[in-house]
Amino acid sequence: MGTVASLHIVSYTDTAEDDTRDLIDASCEVLHLADEKFSTFKPESELTQFRDGRLKLDKVSDELLEVLQLCDQVKRITLGWFDPWAMAGGFDPTGLVKGWATRNSLQLLRQPGIIGAMVNVGGDICIFGQSVQGTQWNVGIQHPWLPNSLACSIEIDSAIATSGVYERGSHLFDPFAHEPVSRLASASVIGPDLALADAFATALCVQGVDGLEWINSLADYDAYIITNEGREYSTAGIRFVDPSENHTG
């Protein structure tokens, strides 16, 4: 997926180290397989074959079918601001797949003896249980213009995704104007499903501040955004914490 992944596991002291290592290996394998299947750069990936017409819809894997269905769901929720079918090179679910794969990777860590775990793939983070301090997980949001600084720190229960162009450059696409755009410097979305949070954060960056209207209509999702002018907005459910407290990246 062209990014860095990290895993953190909090386990009981009597949990066998070999068993924990096996869980980490299995979790990482989920990420590698997702990259092989959904890469837009590998000519023989399933996604590439689907994009160029070599693979028909009735022949795709269950995983690709699930991603297609999720993309359609998010397109409707975001009023079309997340639209993988509008991408210049053909159907491109990259704005959802990273969160989807990270979510699936975490599921393998939900095993007896594991108190808590966190999987972080390029800033898309999902967690369960308690941190190593035995407390809620806190996530620091990188400042979009100050690489070594945090804009804030947020408490999360399940997942958080952050979108912006400050690391990857201009990669966001306006499906209505049919051109690259980013109307926000940074958009972070928290909620129970990282696949959806990932896509929602992408849609917010493309649409801008007005996207908070449909975020507010969702019962389980909240957002924190920074505009290109440096103004900050958040929905009611965001729980800010002291940035000096423990956080993941």
N, C-alpha and C positions, 0 to 999 in steps of 0.2 A: 504493500500500500504506500510505499515510498516515504515512510516516516519511521520514527523510533517508538518502540513499545517497552513498557516496564510493568512488572507484576510485583505486588506486595502481598504476602500471606501472613496472617497472624494465627498461630496454631497453639494447641496445648503442648506443654513441655514434653509429654510422653508420646507425641505424634512422631512416627518414624520418619527420619530424614529422607530415606529412599522413597517412601510413599509421597512425601511432599514434592520431591524432585520429579516424580512421575506425573503428578498433577500439573506442575509447571510446564513440563514437556508437552503434555496433552493440550494444555491451554494455548501454548505457543503454536502448536500444530494447527489449531483451528484458524489462527490468524494467517499462517502460511497458505493454507488451503483456500482461504477467502481471496488472498492475493492472486493465486493461480487462476481461480475461477472468474474473478471480476476485474482483472487488470484490463485497462483500455490500451496498454502499450504492448501486451504480448499477443502476437498474431493468432495463437492457437487457444487462447483462453475462451471459455464458454461465452463470456460476454462479447468478445470480439466476433466470434462466429455468429452470434445472434444479431449483432449490429450490422454485419455485412450481408446478412441473409442466408448464410450457409446453414444456420440452425433455425428451424421453424418453432413457433410457439408451442406446438403440441409435442415437441421433442426435448424441451428444456428440462433441466433438473428441478427437483423440488425447491432447492435453495434459490435458484434464479426466479422461479415462479413466485416464491414468497416475497422476494425483493420487488418484483414487478407489482405485486398487489399492495405492498407497503408504499411504494412510490405513488401509486394511484390514490391511495388514501390520503397521503400528505399533500398531494397536488390539490385535492378538494378542500382540505382543511385550511391550507394557506392561500386559497382563492387563486391558485395558479402561479404564485410566486416561486414555488418549488416545482419545476417541471423538467424532469430528466429527458423527456421526449423532445424538448425544444433546443437541446444543445446542438451546436454547429456540426459536430462530428457524428451525430446520431445518439441514440438512447445512452445516457451516461448517469448511472445512479451513485456516482462517487460520493455525493453529498449526504448519502444515507448509509452506504455500505460499510464505511469505517465504523460507525456506531453500531451497526447490526453485527458485524464480526466481533467487535469488542464485547458486546453484550453476550454473545454466544460463548466467547472465550471464558468469561467470568463464570458462566453456569457450571462449567466442569469443576470449578473450585469449591462448589457447595457440597462439601463432604464431611462426614463425621470427623471431629477433631480439629476442624478449621473454624476459628472464632470469627474471623473476618478476612476480607480480601479486597484488593483494588487492582484493576487493570486499566492502564493509561496508554492509549495509542494516539500519539500526536495531539494530546490535549483533550481528547474525548475519553471521559473517565466514567467507569461504573464500579460500584462498591456494594458490599453487603457486610453486615455485622459491625464489629467495633475496630477502631484503629489500634495500633500497638500500645497506645496510652490508655486503652479501655474506654475511649470517649467517641463521640460522633466524629465522622470524617470531615475535615475542613479542606477546601480547595482554594488555592491562590490563583487569581486571574491575572495573567501577565498584562502589564501596561502596554498598550499598542505602540507607544513612541519611546518608551524607556525599557530596553530589553532586560535590564537587571532589576527592575522594580515591579511591584504588584499594584494593580489598580484597586484591588480589594480582595478580601477572603470571604468565601461563602460556605455555609454549612450545607451538606447534602445528605440525602437519605439513600438514593439509588444511583442517579446518573447525572452527569453534566457534560454538555458539549459546547465548545466555543468556536466561532467562525470569525474570520477576518482576513485581510490581505497583507498584514504586517509581516508574516513569515513566508507565505507561499507566493506572494505577489498577486497579480491580477488573474484570478482563476474563477471568479464568480460571474454568472451570466444572467442577464435580464431576459426572461422568456417573452416579454412583451415588446421591448425595444430591440431585441436580438443583438445585443452587444454586451461586452464585459462591463461590469459596474460593481461598485460597493458603496452603498449609501450610509454605511456605518463603519466606524473604525473597528468595532468589536461587538459581538453579540454572543451571550452565553445563555443557554437554556437548561433548566433542571427539570427532572421529571422521572417517572418510573421506567421508561423505555428509552435506552440510549439511541436506538435506531431512529426513533421519532425525534428525540431532542436534537440529534445531529442535523437532521433535515430541517427542523424548525429554525435552528440557528443560521443555517445557510439561507433560508428564505428571508429571515429578518435582515440579514446583511444586504440582501438584494433589494428588498422593499424599503427599508428604512424605518423610522419611528412609527409610521402608521401601522406597521405590522404588530405592534403591541395590542391593537384592538382584537385581532383574532387569538393572540396568545391569552389575553384576559378572558376570552370566551371558553377556554379549556380548563376543566376542573383540576387537572393534576399537573399542569406545567406552568412554569414561571420563567421570567427573563430579566437579565441585566444587560443593558446596552450602553455603549459609548459612541457618540456621534463623531463625525469627522471634524467637528468644531470643538470637541472636547466635553460636550455636555453629557451627563449621565442620567439614565432613567432606569427604573426597575418596577416590576409588578409586586403586588402586596405580599406574595409568598416567599420572596427572597429573604434569607436569613444571613445578614452580614455578621462577621465575627472579627475580633481583633486580629489584624494580619500578623501579629507577633506570635500568635498561637500556632500550634502544629498544623501544617498543611501539606498537601501534595502539590506537584507543579501545576 
